[in-house]
Each structure stands twice: as C-alpha cells, then as structure tokens.
Amino acid sequence: MSFWSKIVLCLAVLSLLVGGGILLSQIISGPPPPAEVAIAGALHDAQDAARNRDLGGVMELVSDDFKSGDWNKPKLRLYLARELRNSRGTNYDVHVNAPKILPSPTGAPDERMVVTQASVFWADTGDNIWGSNPITLVMREETRRKWLIFTEPRWRVISVAEMNLPGSNNLEPE
C-alpha cells in the first residue's frame, strides 16, 4: 500500500468516526421536546440574551418572515441595536413570564399563539423601564443549523399583536 493510499484511508476512517459521533449524539439527544417546552425555552434564551446585551441572541427568537404592522425583522433589529447602544452603562434586568400557549389563530399545526409578559426594569430599584403588559405573539416552528450539516427545530416569533415599543417613532440612523 502506497504512502498516499494510507493517508487517504486514514482520512476516510477519521471522517467516518467524526460523522458517526455526530450522528450518535443526534440519536442520543432524542426527539424534539413538546411545543410548550420548546417555546418556553426559546423565550428564556431570548431573556438571557437581552440580559447580556446580545442582539444576535435576541434576534434568534425572531423569524426572517416576521411582520407586524409596519415592523419587519430588519426594522426591529435596528430598533433593538439602537436601544442596546443607548443603554450602555445602565444596570437593568429583564424578565419574561411563563407563557400561556394556545393553538394557532389560523389552525396551522406548526404555529402557536403565545401570551406572556416581558419587563425591563432597573436592577437596583426594581422600577419599571418598559413592559409588564401582556404581549400576544404568534410563533412558528422553524429549523436552524446545528453543527453545520444538521438542523434542529426552533420556535420563532412571526408576528406580535399591537407592537408598542418606546421611542420607536424615529428609526432613522443617528
């Protein structure tokens, strides 16, 4: 067996081992959780991202198809980026209440209507900065990449009833 044949064989075996390990971890992780658990997890992940001022983590909750009145995903990203920039040095906390999950208003099996409350408040005093009113979301099960080649289900917001964000009237770049 030539030197190059041995190299190719080693690479093939290594590829099989890595692929087998990834596939095995997919099998071990089991079936996806029920919608209620996955939705609560997605909201919790967004809450943690907001606490950490992680715009990408917050936007992970929002579908590319998001539409709510005049709002779309790029406009929402612009708004949140501005608010996070303006909040530098502010000691705030974020809390999202446990959601009430209802069937889709359109009857779609991969959608749910989610009613929750989200609040942003001063960490030192607990005084309200924004939120505490109920929010009605429509969420849809989509997929996202995992380990470059696999996908996994992820629940994302596709619309919000009555979006009312402070300071959102002027979204022109400063």
C-alpha positions, 0 to 999 in steps of 0.5 A, a space after each residue: 500500500 502506497 504512502 498516499 493510499 494510507 493517508 487517504 484511508 486514514 482520512 476516510 476512517 477519521 471522517 467516518 468516526 467524526 460523522 458517526 459521533 455526530 450522528 450518535 449524539 443526534 440519536 442520543 439527544 432524542 426527539 424534539 421536546 413538546 411545543 410548550 417546552 420548546 417555546 418556553 425555552 426559546 423565550 428564556 434564551 431570548 431573556 438571557 440574551 437581552 440580559 447580556 446585551 446580545 442582539 444576535 441572541 435576541 434576534 434568534 427568537 425572531 423569524 426572517 418572515 416576521 411582520 407586524 404592522 409596519 415592523 419587519 425583522 430588519 426594522 426591529 433589529 435596528 430598533 433593538 441595536 439602537 436601544 442596546 447602544 443607548 443603554 450602555 452603562 445602565 444596570 437593568 434586568 429583564 424578565 419574561 413570564 411563563 407563557 400561556 400557549 394556545 393553538 394557532 389563530 389560523 389552525 396551522 399545526 406548526 404555529 402557536 399563539 403565545 401570551 406572556 409578559 416581558 419587563 425591563 426594569 432597573 436592577 437596583 430599584 426594581 422600577 419599571 423601564 418598559 413592559 409588564 403588559 401582556 404581549 400576544 405573539 404568534 410563533 412558528 416552528 422553524 429549523 436552524 443549523 446545528 453543527 453545520 450539516 444538521 438542523 434542529 427545530 426552533 420556535 420563532 416569533 412571526 408576528 406580535 399583536 399591537 407592537 408598542 415599543 418606546 421611542 420607536 417613532 424615529 428609526 432613522 440612523 443617528 
